[in-house]
Amino acid sequence: MTSHSLSLPVRAAAIPAALALTSALAFLPTSATAAGHSADGAAQATAAAADGPSLSYVVNTRPGAKQTARVKEAIAKAGGSVVVSYDRIGVIVVHSANPDFAKTIRTVRGVSSAGATRTAPLPAQSTTDTGAPRMLTEKQQKAVAARATAGQDPLEPLQWDLPAIKADKAHEKSLGSRDVTVGVIDTGVDDTHPDLAPNFDRKASVNCVTGKPNTADGAWRPSASESPHGTHVAGEIAAAKNGIGVTGVAPGVKVSGIKVSNPDGFFYTEAVVCGFVWAAEHGVDVTNNSYYTDPWYFNCTTDPDQKALVEAVTRASLYAEGKGVVNVAAAGNENYDLAADSITDPSSPNDTTPGDREIDPRTCLDIPTQLPGVVTVASTGAKGLKSSFSNYGLGVIDIAAPGGDSTAYQKPAPPAESGLIYNTLPGGKYGYMAGTSMASPHVAGVAALIKSTHPHASAWKVKALLKAQADDTACPDPYDINGDGKADAVCEGNAAYNGFYGAGIADALDAVTK
């Protein structure tokens, strides 16, 4: 399970005990060794016996129907069954019970990489939040509504995060365009929520859990037993300004649900690939990605299986960007320095038995957040400081936005009461969550406002404006978030660009006026 927020279990190694945020789980490296490419490696093999657990794989080859057709023949001979083939990017999703499937298929001419997407048998949580949502009673909600000022939605007084990025001022100018859609690639979105229903884009919504699009009505919704993470994220982006509950950063744009996590909360590669391709081909302008791709927190390109996962998701995300989509992703919640020489990852593979491993973050990537072209978002708290849990790193973090923090560390000014982020939950409910999972949708919302202001802007242009308009934020010196006299992280860089805040804190007002 790999989300970067407060609603699901997150990688909690470096999160202070005072914080009940859920984090994303990591991907595990496999021990398979890459075989050399022969002319017809799999074709020379006899059909493999189904004598192992059934696993899911991605096979990456040259794009085009002719090339993938030849590889599909080899897949069948190697004991694989094709689930779906994305010929335009050369990624094929396969199920196989042959323990040597990946090793065999890597020998086929034209196959650049292939690897298992999981270490647990089919069917098997990786969001970037930091704990279970906390809700207010009806009496508490009524007390909040009594404090709302003219023009505010009833529960908006609790949303300190909106003025933190000047979204309240932006709404006086523009709520965003109905022609812009933000795709929430996540655990599913409850489009029946009264704050989400007015802005929901049905045509751009889908269930991608198996790697193959399922467009059945409501397939994008989470079940009662699944995480509320995606619904909270969707509300942060585009909860309608309709006098009912809370307000999103871009309450005039549309939002779609692209469900990619399975019932156990895992975000596997085949689902993530499907999500990006779907967004690319269904009119989505911005995607929000508040998760990491399971089962490895970091995918090492020196490992043949993990290399294949990185390649598949990279192809899909770049395909989306090439279609004009701005991809925004959460940086993660372990207080890791992603620019360090090495990091100890204790959480991979998270779908079987994780164990400590030393990784080099330059060759072992948290995907999709560390992929080329993706906007990587760090989290800030109510005082504007880096959240205690947020990952950071000079040259890795692009921008920062409110994701919340322990109220003991960063307490908001009244009438807000909690240092966490208050927004929508399934079933017409509302609650507090926190994590870089909550920071990323704030940036996705600002990107949607920029796209609304500049409807013909390319993805590259929108990203450039995001950074240029961000408010410069200097490194705290020292960064002692818990006040114990010891630095909790070291920020490198200057006010214009540094490892904590990247180009600065996102600015919604500039997005609608510049």
C-alpha positions as CSV (number, residue, x, y, z in Angstrom):
1,M,0.0,0.0,0.0
2,T,1.7,3.1,-1.1
3,S,0.0,6.4,-0.6
4,H,1.7,9.6,0.5
5,S,-1.0,10.8,2.9
6,L,-2.7,10.3,6.3
7,S,-5.4,7.9,5.4
8,L,-3.5,4.7,4.6
9,P,-0.5,3.0,6.1
10,V,2.6,4.9,5.1
11,R,6.3,4.1,5.4
12,A,6.5,5.2,9.0
13,A,10.1,4.7,9.8
14,A,11.0,8.4,10.3
15,I,7.6,9.8,11.2
16,P,7.4,11.2,14.8
17,A,5.3,9.2,17.2
18,A,3.1,12.2,17.8
19,L,1.9,12.0,14.2
20,A,-0.8,9.5,13.3
21,L,-0.3,9.8,9.6
22,T,-0.4,6.8,7.2
23,S,2.4,6.4,4.7
24,A,3.2,4.6,1.5
25,L,4.8,1.2,1.4
26,A,7.7,0.3,-0.8
27,F,8.5,-1.9,-3.8
28,L,10.9,-4.8,-3.3
29,P,13.8,-5.7,-5.6
30,T,13.9,-9.2,-6.9
31,S,16.9,-11.4,-7.3
32,A,16.4,-12.4,-10.9
33,T,19.4,-11.8,-13.2
34,A,18.9,-10.4,-16.7
35,A,19.6,-12.8,-19.4
36,G,21.3,-11.9,-22.7
37,H,19.0,-11.3,-25.7
38,S,18.9,-14.1,-28.2
39,A,17.2,-14.2,-31.6
40,D,14.2,-16.3,-30.4
41,G,14.9,-17.2,-26.8
42,A,11.3,-17.8,-25.7
43,A,10.5,-19.5,-29.0
44,Q,13.1,-22.1,-28.3
45,A,11.6,-22.9,-24.9
46,T,8.9,-25.4,-24.4
47,A,5.6,-24.1,-22.9
48,A,6.3,-23.7,-19.2
49,A,4.5,-25.7,-16.6
50,A,2.3,-23.8,-14.2
51,D,4.4,-25.0,-11.2
52,G,4.8,-21.7,-9.4
53,P,2.5,-19.0,-7.8
54,S,0.6,-16.9,-10.4
55,L,2.3,-13.5,-10.6
56,S,1.7,-10.4,-12.7
57,Y,4.4,-9.0,-15.0
58,V,5.1,-6.1,-17.3
59,V,7.0,-6.8,-20.5
60,N,8.5,-3.7,-22.3
61,T,9.2,-3.8,-26.0
62,R,9.3,-1.5,-29.0
63,P,6.0,0.3,-29.5
64,G,3.7,-0.8,-32.3
65,A,1.2,-3.5,-33.0
66,K,3.5,-5.6,-35.2
67,Q,6.3,-5.7,-32.6
68,T,4.0,-6.5,-29.7
69,A,2.2,-9.2,-31.7
70,R,5.5,-11.1,-32.1
71,V,6.3,-10.7,-28.5
72,K,2.9,-12.0,-27.5
73,E,3.6,-15.2,-29.3
74,A,6.7,-15.6,-27.2
75,I,4.8,-14.8,-24.1
76,A,2.4,-17.6,-24.7
77,K,5.2,-20.1,-25.3
78,A,6.8,-19.0,-22.1
79,G,3.7,-19.8,-20.1
80,G,2.2,-16.3,-20.0
81,S,-1.3,-15.0,-20.5
82,V,-1.7,-11.4,-21.8
83,V,-4.1,-9.3,-19.7
84,V,-3.8,-6.1,-21.8
85,S,-1.3,-4.7,-24.3
86,Y,-0.6,-1.0,-24.6
87,D,0.9,-1.1,-28.0
88,R,1.4,2.6,-28.3
89,I,3.9,2.6,-25.5
90,G,5.1,-1.0,-25.9
91,V,4.0,-2.2,-22.4
92,I,2.3,-5.6,-22.1
93,V,0.7,-6.8,-18.8
94,V,1.0,-10.6,-18.4
95,H,0.0,-13.2,-15.8
96,S,2.1,-16.3,-15.5
97,A,2.7,-19.2,-13.0
98,N,6.0,-20.0,-14.7
99,P,8.7,-19.1,-12.1
100,D,11.2,-18.6,-15.0
101,F,8.8,-16.4,-17.0
102,A,10.7,-13.1,-16.7
103,K,14.1,-14.7,-17.2
104,T,12.8,-16.5,-20.3
105,I,11.0,-13.5,-21.9
106,R,14.0,-11.2,-21.4
107,T,15.9,-13.3,-24.0
108,V,13.4,-12.5,-26.7
109,R,14.5,-10.1,-29.4
110,G,12.9,-6.6,-29.0
111,V,12.2,-7.1,-25.3
112,S,14.0,-4.3,-23.4
113,S,13.0,-5.4,-19.9
114,A,10.5,-7.6,-18.1
115,G,9.7,-8.1,-14.5
116,A,7.3,-9.2,-11.8
117,T,5.1,-6.4,-10.5
118,R,4.7,-8.0,-7.1
119,T,6.3,-10.6,-4.8
120,A,3.0,-12.0,-3.5
121,P,0.8,-14.3,-5.5
122,L,-2.3,-12.9,-7.3
123,P,-4.4,-11.4,-5.9
124,A,-2.5,-9.7,-3.2
125,Q,-1.1,-0.1,0.7
126,S,0.8,2.4,-0.4
127,T,-0.6,5.8,-0.1
128,T,1.4,8.8,1.1
129,D,-0.7,9.8,4.1
130,T,0.1,9.2,7.7
131,G,-2.9,7.7,9.7
132,A,-6.6,7.1,9.9
133,P,-8.9,10.0,9.2
134,R,-10.2,11.9,12.2
135,M,-13.8,13.2,12.0
136,L,-15.8,15.9,13.8
137,T,-19.2,15.3,15.4
138,E,-22.3,16.9,13.9
139,K,-22.3,19.3,16.9
140,Q,-18.7,20.3,16.2
141,Q,-19.4,20.9,12.5
142,K,-22.4,23.2,13.4
143,A,-20.1,25.2,15.7
144,V,-17.6,25.6,12.9
145,A,-20.3,26.6,10.4
146,A,-21.4,29.3,12.8
147,R,-18.0,30.9,12.5
148,A,-18.0,30.9,8.6
149,T,-17.8,34.4,7.1
150,A,-19.6,35.7,4.0
151,G,-18.5,33.8,0.9
152,Q,-17.1,30.8,2.9
153,D,-18.5,27.3,2.7
154,P,-19.7,26.1,6.2
155,L,-16.6,24.1,7.0
156,E,-14.1,26.3,5.3
157,P,-13.0,28.0,8.6
158,L,-11.1,24.7,9.4
159,Q,-9.2,24.9,6.1
160,W,-6.1,26.9,7.0
161,D,-4.5,25.3,4.0
162,L,-6.4,27.5,1.5
163,P,-5.1,30.9,2.7
164,A,-1.7,29.3,3.1
165,I,-1.5,29.2,-0.8
166,K,-3.8,32.3,-1.3
167,A,-6.6,30.1,-2.7
168,D,-9.2,32.1,-0.8
169,K,-8.0,35.2,-2.6
170,A,-7.8,33.3,-5.9
171,H,-11.5,32.3,-5.6
172,E,-12.5,36.0,-5.6
173,K,-11.0,36.1,-9.1
174,S,-11.7,32.7,-10.5
175,L,-12.8,29.2,-9.4
176,G,-11.2,27.6,-12.4
177,S,-12.6,26.4,-15.8
178,R,-15.1,23.6,-16.4
179,D,-12.9,22.7,-19.4
180,V,-10.1,21.5,-17.1
181,T,-10.1,18.0,-15.6
182,V,-7.8,16.7,-12.8
183,G,-7.5,12.9,-12.7
184,V,-7.1,11.5,-9.2
185,I,-5.0,8.3,-9.7
186,D,-5.7,6.8,-6.3
187,T,-7.8,4.4,-4.2
188,G,-11.0,5.5,-5.9
189,V,-13.3,8.5,-5.6
190,D,-16.8,8.7,-4.2
191,D,-18.5,10.8,-6.8
192,T,-21.8,10.7,-4.8
193,H,-20.4,13.0,-2.2
194,P,-22.3,16.3,-2.3
195,D,-19.1,18.4,-2.6
196,L,-17.8,16.2,-5.4
197,A,-20.9,15.3,-7.5
198,P,-21.2,18.8,-9.1
199,N,-17.6,18.6,-10.5
200,F,-17.2,14.9,-11.3
201,D,-16.1,13.9,-14.8
202,R,-17.7,10.5,-15.4
203,K,-16.2,10.1,-18.9
204,A,-12.7,10.5,-17.6
205,S,-13.2,8.0,-14.7
206,V,-12.2,4.3,-14.6
207,N,-11.1,1.3,-12.6
208,C,-7.6,0.3,-13.6
209,V,-6.8,-2.2,-10.8
210,T,-6.2,-5.2,-13.1
211,G,-4.2,-3.1,-15.5
212,K,-7.1,-3.2,-18.0
213,P,-9.7,-0.4,-18.0
214,N,-13.0,-1.2,-16.4
215,T,-15.6,1.5,-17.2
216,A,-18.6,-0.1,-15.5
217,D,-20.7,2.6,-13.7
218,G,-19.2,3.3,-10.3
219,A,-16.2,1.1,-10.8
220,W,-14.0,4.0,-9.8
221,R,-15.6,4.2,-6.3
222,P,-13.9,2.7,-3.2
223,S,-15.9,0.0,-1.4
224,A,-16.9,0.5,2.2
225,S,-13.8,-1.5,3.3
226,E,-11.3,0.4,1.1
227,S,-9.3,3.5,1.9
228,P,-11.0,7.0,1.8
229,H,-7.7,8.4,0.6
230,G,-8.7,9.2,-3.0
231,T,-12.0,10.9,-2.0
232,H,-10.1,13.2,0.4
233,V,-7.6,14.0,-2.3
234,A,-10.4,14.8,-4.8
235,G,-12.0,17.2,-2.4
236,E,-8.8,19.0,-1.8
237,I,-8.5,19.6,-5.5
238,A,-12.1,20.4,-6.6
239,A,-14.7,20.3,-3.8
240,A,-17.4,22.5,-5.1
241,K,-18.0,26.0,-3.6
242,N,-21.6,25.3,-3.1
243,G,-22.5,26.2,0.5
244,I,-22.5,22.6,1.7
245,G,-19.2,21.7,3.3
246,V,-15.6,22.4,2.3
247,T,-13.9,24.1,-0.7
248,G,-11.3,22.8,-3.0
249,V,-8.2,24.6,-4.3
250,A,-9.9,24.8,-7.8
251,P,-13.6,24.4,-7.1
252,G,-14.7,25.3,-10.6
253,V,-12.7,22.6,-12.4
254,K,-13.7,18.9,-12.9
255,V,-12.2,15.9,-11.2
256,S,-12.2,12.3,-12.2
257,G,-11.6,9.1,-10.3
258,I,-8.9,6.7,-11.8
259,K,-8.8,3.8,-9.3
260,V,-5.5,2.0,-9.3
261,S,-5.3,0.4,-5.8
262,N,-6.6,-3.1,-5.2
263,P,-8.9,-4.0,-2.2
264,D,-5.8,-4.6,-0.1
265,G,-4.5,-1.1,-0.8
266,F,-1.6,-2.0,-3.1
267,F,-0.7,0.2,-6.1
268,Y,0.8,-2.2,-8.6
269,T,2.7,-1.3,-11.8
270,E,0.1,-2.6,-14.2
271,A,-2.6,-0.5,-12.6
272,V,-0.5,2.7,-12.6
273,V,0.4,2.2,-16.2
274,C,-3.2,1.8,-17.1
275,G,-4.0,5.0,-15.1
276,F,-1.5,7.2,-16.9
277,V,-2.5,5.9,-20.3
278,W,-6.2,6.4,-19.5
279,A,-5.6,10.0,-18.4
280,A,-3.6,10.6,-21.6
281,E,-6.5,9.4,-23.8
282,H,-9.5,10.8,-22.0
283,G,-9.0,14.5,-21.8
284,V,-7.3,14.8,-18.4
285,D,-5.2,17.9,-18.0
286,V,-3.5,17.2,-14.6
287,T,-3.0,13.9,-12.7
288,N,-2.5,13.7,-9.0
289,N,-0.4,10.8,-7.7
290,S,-0.3,10.5,-3.9
291,Y,1.2,7.0,-3.7
292,Y,4.2,5.0,-4.5
293,T,4.1,2.0,-6.8
294,D,4.2,-1.2,-4.7
295,P,5.8,-3.4,-3.6
296,W,9.1,-1.5,-3.6
297,Y,9.4,1.9,-2.0
298,F,12.5,2.4,-4.2
299,N,12.8,0.5,-7.5
300,C,16.5,-0.2,-8.3
301,T,17.4,-0.1,-11.9
302,T,20.2,-2.5,-11.2
303,D,17.6,-5.2,-10.5
304,P,16.0,-6.7,-13.7
305,D,12.5,-6.9,-12.2
306,Q,12.5,-3.4,-10.7
307,K,14.1,-1.9,-13.8
308,A,11.1,-3.2,-15.8
309,L,8.7,-1.5,-13.4
310,V,10.5,1.8,-13.7
311,E,10.6,1.6,-17.5
312,A,6.9,0.7,-17.7
313,V,5.7,3.6,-15.5
314,T,8.2,6.0,-17.1
315,R,6.8,5.1,-20.6
316,A,3.2,5.6,-19.4
317,S,3.8,8.9,-17.6
318,L,5.8,10.4,-20.4
319,Y,3.1,9.3,-22.9
320,A,0.6,11.2,-20.8
321,E,2.8,14.3,-20.6
322,G,3.2,14.1,-24.4
323,K,-0.6,14.3,-24.6
324,G,-0.5,17.6,-22.6
325,V,-1.0,16.1,-19.1
326,V,0.8,17.6,-16.1
327,N,1.7,14.8,-13.7
328,V,2.0,15.8,-10.0
329,A,3.2,13.4,-7.3
330,A,3.8,13.3,-3.5
331,A,7.4,13.1,-2.3
332,G,6.7,10.6,0.6
333,N,6.5,10.7,4.3
334,E,9.7,9.3,5.9
335,N,11.7,12.5,6.3
336,Y,14.2,10.9,3.9
337,D,16.8,13.1,2.1
338,L,16.2,11.9,-1.4
339,A,19.4,13.6,-2.5
340,A,21.5,11.6,0.0
341,D,24.2,9.2,-1.1
342,S,22.3,6.3,0.5
343,I,19.0,5.6,2.3
344,T,18.0,2.6,4.4
345,D,14.7,1.3,3.1
346,P,13.1,-1.0,5.8
347,S,9.8,-1.5,4.0
348,S,10.3,-3.4,0.8
349,P,8.9,-5.5,-0.6
350,N,5.8,-4.5,1.3
351,D,3.5,-7.3,0.0
352,T,5.6,-10.2,1.4
353,T,8.4,-9.9,3.9
354,P,10.3,-6.5,4.0
355,G,13.8,-6.2,5.2
356,D,16.4,-3.4,5.6
357,R,18.4,-2.6,2.4
358,E,20.7,0.2,1.6
359,I,19.7,2.0,-1.6
360,D,21.2,4.7,-3.8
361,P,18.3,7.2,-4.5
362,R,20.0,8.1,-7.8
363,T,19.6,4.6,-9.2
364,C,16.7,3.3,-7.0
365,L,13.6,5.5,-7.6
366,D,10.4,6.2,-5.8
367,I,8.0,5.9,-8.7
368,P,6.2,7.9,-10.0
369,T,7.4,10.9,-8.0
370,Q,11.1,10.6,-9.0
371,L,10.4,10.0,-12.7
372,P,11.4,12.5,-15.5
373,G,8.8,15.2,-16.0
374,V,6.8,14.5,-12.8
375,V,6.3,17.5,-10.4
376,T,7.6,16.3,-7.0
377,V,5.8,17.9,-4.0
378,A,7.0,18.3,-0.5
379,S,4.6,19.0,2.4
380,T,4.4,22.0,4.7
381,G,2.5,22.6,8.0
382,A,0.3,25.4,9.3
383,K,3.4,27.5,10.2
384,G,4.8,27.1,6.7
385,L,7.7,24.9,7.7
386,K,8.5,21.6,6.1
387,S,6.2,18.9,7.7
388,S,8.1,16.8,10.2
389,F,7.5,13.7,8.0
390,S,8.0,15.1,4.5
391,N,10.8,13.7,2.3
392,Y,13.1,16.4,0.9
393,G,16.2,16.8,-1.2
394,L,18.0,19.4,-3.3
395,G,17.4,18.8,-6.9
396,V,14.5,16.4,-6.2
397,I,11.7,18.5,-4.7
398,D,10.1,20.8,-7.3
399,I,7.6,22.7,-5.1
400,A,5.9,22.6,-1.7
401,A,2.3,22.9,-0.5
402,P,0.2,22.3,2.7
403,G,0.0,18.7,3.7
404,G,-0.4,19.2,7.4
405,D,1.7,18.3,10.4
406,S,1.2,17.4,14.1
407,T,-0.7,20.3,15.8
408,A,2.0,20.0,18.5
409,Y,4.6,21.0,16.0
410,Q,2.7,23.5,13.8
411,K,-0.6,24.9,15.2
412,P,-2.8,26.9,12.9
413,A,-4.2,30.3,13.7
414,P,-7.9,30.4,14.8
415,P,-10.5,29.6,13.7
416,A,-8.7,26.6,12.4
417,E,-8.2,24.0,15.1
418,S,-6.0,21.2,13.8
419,G,-2.7,21.2,11.9
420,L,-4.0,18.4,9.7
421,I,-6.0,18.9,6.4
422,Y,-9.8,18.8,6.6
423,N,-11.7,17.6,3.5
424,T,-14.1,15.1,2.0
425,L,-14.5,11.4,2.9
426,P,-16.8,8.8,1.3
427,G,-20.4,8.7,2.3
428,G,-20.9,12.5,2.4
429,K,-18.5,12.7,5.4
430,Y,-15.5,15.0,6.2
431,G,-12.3,14.4,8.1
432,Y,-8.7,15.3,8.9
433,M,-5.8,13.6,7.1
434,A,-2.2,14.6,6.6
435,G,0.9,13.6,4.6
436,T,2.6,14.5,1.3
437,S,-0.6,12.8,0.0
438,M,-2.4,16.0,1.0
439,A,0.3,18.4,-0.3
440,S,0.3,17.0,-3.8
441,P,-3.4,17.7,-4.6
442,H,-2.9,21.3,-3.5
443,V,-0.3,21.6,-6.3
444,A,-2.5,19.7,-8.7
445,G,-5.3,22.2,-7.9
446,V,-3.0,25.2,-8.6
447,A,-1.9,23.5,-11.9
448,A,-5.5,23.2,-12.8
449,L,-6.0,27.0,-12.1
450,I,-3.0,27.8,-14.3
451,K,-4.4,25.6,-17.1
452,S,-7.7,27.4,-16.7
453,T,-6.0,30.8,-17.0
454,H,-3.8,29.6,-19.9
455,P,-6.0,27.0,-21.7
456,H,-3.6,26.5,-24.6
457,A,-0.5,26.1,-22.4
458,S,1.5,22.9,-22.9
459,A,2.4,20.6,-19.9
460,W,5.9,22.1,-20.0
461,K,4.5,25.6,-19.8
462,V,2.1,24.8,-16.9
463,K,5.0,23.3,-15.0
464,A,7.2,26.3,-15.7
465,L,4.5,28.7,-14.4
466,L,3.9,26.5,-11.3
467,K,7.6,27.0,-10.3
468,A,7.9,30.6,-11.5
469,Q,4.8,31.7,-9.5
470,A,5.7,29.8,-6.3
471,D,6.6,31.9,-3.3
472,D,10.3,31.8,-2.5
473,T,10.7,30.2,1.0
474,A,14.1,30.2,2.7
475,C,15.6,27.2,4.5
476,P,15.0,27.2,8.3
477,D,18.3,27.3,10.1
478,P,18.2,25.1,12.1
479,Y,15.2,22.9,11.3
480,D,14.3,21.7,14.8
481,I,10.7,20.8,14.4
482,N,10.2,19.2,17.8
483,G,12.3,21.7,19.8
484,D,14.7,19.3,21.3
485,G,17.8,21.2,20.4
486,K,18.8,18.9,17.6
487,A,18.3,19.4,13.8
488,D,15.7,17.0,12.4
489,A,16.8,17.6,8.8
490,V,19.3,19.7,6.9
491,C,18.0,22.0,4.2
492,E,20.4,22.9,1.3
493,G,20.0,25.7,-1.2
494,N,18.8,29.3,-1.2
495,A,15.4,31.0,-0.9
496,A,14.8,30.7,-4.6
497,Y,15.5,27.0,-4.7
498,N,16.2,24.5,-2.0
499,G,15.8,21.0,-0.8
500,F,12.8,21.6,1.5
501,Y,10.6,23.7,-0.7
502,G,12.0,23.4,-4.2
503,A,11.0,26.6,-6.1
504,G,8.8,27.6,-3.2
505,I,5.2,27.2,-1.9
506,A,2.5,27.0,-4.5
507,D,0.6,30.3,-5.2
508,A,-3.0,30.0,-6.3
509,L,-3.6,33.7,-6.6
510,D,-0.8,34.1,-9.1
511,A,-2.3,31.1,-11.0
512,V,-5.5,33.0,-11.8
513,T,-4.0,36.5,-12.2
514,K,-0.7,36.0,-14.2
